[in-house]
Amino acid sequence: MHTTTLKLVTIISDRLLATDVVSKICELGARGYTISDAQGQGARGLQPLDWEGANSRIEAVVSPEVAERIISHLAEKYFKHHGMIAFVHDVEVVRGDRYM
């Protein structure tokens, strides 16, 4: 089986930011994404599940260059003022051409 090494960008953010974030990551080069609900505790403590619901977990498999653009954008626009984290992993994907 042939695989391609790409980057998995995972973003955990306030649900209210999800639409803006996915729009921007696609603009920056992501060809797709997955969104799911997320709950947990981090540096800011437990997040109450009030009217907006759980946080969102946004994931996209992208090239290293796109991953860098996404992380740079998030750091510049969101990290200082919003409850958001992001991390990047190397992943081996089948049909890697679908992500570039």
Buried (B, 14 or more C-beta within 10 A) or exposed (E): EEEBEBBBBBBBBBBEBBEEBBEBBEEBBBBEBEBEEBEEEEEEEEBEEEEEEBBBBBBBBBBEEBBBBBBEBBEEBBEEEEBBBBEBEEBEBEEBEEBE
